[in-house]
Amino acid sequence: MLDVIVVGARCAGAATALLLARQGHRVLVIDQDRFPSDMRLSTHLIWHAGVDLLQKWNVLDAVRASLCPPLTAFSLDLGPVVLKGRPAQANVGAAFAPKRVVLDQILLEAAVAAGAELREGLLFDGVLWDGPRVVGVRVKNPDGSVSEETARWVVGADGRHSAVASAVGSQPYHAFPKEQGSLNTFAYFSGMSLKGAEFVSRPRRLGYAWQTNDDQVLVGMVMPGREARMPRAEVEARFFEELELTSPLLAARVRAGRREGDWISTSINTFCREPSGAGWSLVGDAGLTMDPITMAGITNALRDAESLANALHQGLSGGQELDEAMLGFKDQRDHVSVPFHLFSQEVAALLPVTDNVQRLCRDVAGSQQEIDRYFGMWAQTVPLASFLQA
Ligand SMILES: Cc1cc2nc3c(=O)[nH]c(=O)nc-3n(C[C@H](O)[C@H](O)[C@H](O)COP(=O)(O)OP(=O)(O)OC[C@H]3O[C@@H](n4cnc5c(N)ncnc54)[C@H](O)[C@@H]3O)c2cc1C
């Protein structure tokens, strides 16, 4: 019998499968997509805490080999001050922004190399129950037939519209509609001079740009989700209007480049879901979808995948009862990921900065060590609570 079935084979699912397979467990990963497969709704930034995990799992060299540049220079233009620095307490000391067709494939190939079985083009169609306990999945195969697979544990890593979450009846909490979040508009540009990652913060606007694969730069503008969307035909003109107002210098550099591909503009609902029950768990966006303004979804998915794999390993290898082992996973989510979701939601409102924040910026700007700790909070190498309470 299989130990674990993972539904969803991108960053959360592939990472979970990789870690479990390396610990000797029998893992099946299924996905409705076929890989390599891209993902449009992502700006790809993996913060330092996530990069440190990729390094620990020996997959970071493959990211580097994809010619994805390390992002070591960070600047945040707050208007009165521009903070420049490097997140504190990071091992590798860089962020990366690999396109998802690159990142997800690297994790998936590593999972398969470690012994996980991958079945593509399979649609998850429901869970199998034994009384109150989930004991497997029902899937629709590419030829239209339906089949069943049983396992000791089922992991839903199937993204924010998780069908696994619906099937097990996982309840959402800390949920926010898209109007309370951010509206993110972005595109890829080539021929643009930019090294590292740059952020420009103004009232109700956050402009950003960073390097990704193919010698391209991702350039975007975040606005409050409560504002009207840009009409599709006017996105380019409106984007540049906004960027000129936010940062004329960045706008000039973007204009000197060439847009590659379409504009993407989106806002999403965010939430936590109950992460675990009898025979099942949720990881990545399936269990916790946060506002993209903090670019933390992938880092969160990788961290939670490790914590889930560790808990499952404890339970599957007999070190602990499986259900009891899951308490460790829930605990780390409650103490790290859930607070970051709530923090992201506050940031996403893009409210005018308060006196307190202005004071914080002035205090931080006086010390390079504090600037690096501030960047470390975003990079999740410095605990959120320790920074905000300091
Ligand atoms: C606009 C935008 C920008 C973002 N930018 C960033 C960023 O810069 N940095 C960052 O860290 N995060 C970012 N995020 C968040 C990030 O994209 C997500 O957190 C991340 O994709 C979550 O990964 P996942 O593996 O949990 O789910 P997903 O990437 O959504 O993968 C889910 C997988 O499950 C499969 N699946 C779904 N349903 C089924 C089914 N029924 N049967 C079989 N398979 C199924 C899908 O095919 C898919 O392959 C952004 C999000 C948005 C919306």
The ligand as an ORCA input file, in Angstrom:
! r2SCAN-3c Opt
* xyz 0 1
  C      -0.576     37.385     -9.019
  C       0.175     36.478     -8.102
  C       1.539     36.662     -7.926
  C       2.230     35.852     -7.042
  N       3.567     36.076     -6.879
  C       4.247     35.368     -5.963
  C       5.637     35.611     -5.727
  O       6.263     36.472     -6.337
  N       6.253     34.854     -4.778
  C       5.585     33.903     -4.066
  O       6.176     33.279     -3.189
  N       4.285     33.621     -4.289
  C       3.610     34.322     -5.216
  N       2.305     34.049     -5.444
  C       1.682     32.925     -4.727
  C       2.119     31.598     -5.338
  O       1.871     31.600     -6.730
  C       1.377     30.445     -4.669
  O       1.529     30.582     -3.282
  C       1.938     29.099     -5.130
  O       1.680     28.901     -6.484
  C       1.286     27.968     -4.322
  O       1.784     26.756     -4.806
  P       0.978     25.405     -4.620
  O       1.901     24.313     -5.050
  O       0.383     25.355     -3.272
  O      -0.283     25.497     -5.599
  P      -0.353     25.724     -7.154
  O       0.896     26.366     -7.649
  O      -1.648     26.406     -7.401
  O      -0.407     24.243     -7.784
  C      -1.517     23.427     -7.607
  C      -1.432     22.236     -8.547
  O      -2.544     21.386     -8.258
  C      -3.082     20.906     -9.469
  N      -4.503     20.605     -9.279
  C      -5.482     21.467     -8.901
  N      -6.670     20.832     -8.836
  C      -6.445     19.551     -9.201
  C      -7.269     18.412     -9.342
  N      -8.589     18.446     -9.075
  N      -6.695     17.239     -9.748
  C      -5.367     17.187    -10.010
  N      -4.545     18.239     -9.886
  C      -5.065     19.397     -9.483
  C      -2.873     22.056    -10.460
  O      -2.873     21.563    -11.798
  C      -1.519     22.603    -10.026
  O      -0.470     22.015    -10.757
  C       1.571     34.828     -6.335
  C       0.203     34.619     -6.526
  C      -0.494     35.443     -7.395
  C      -1.973     35.224     -7.574
*
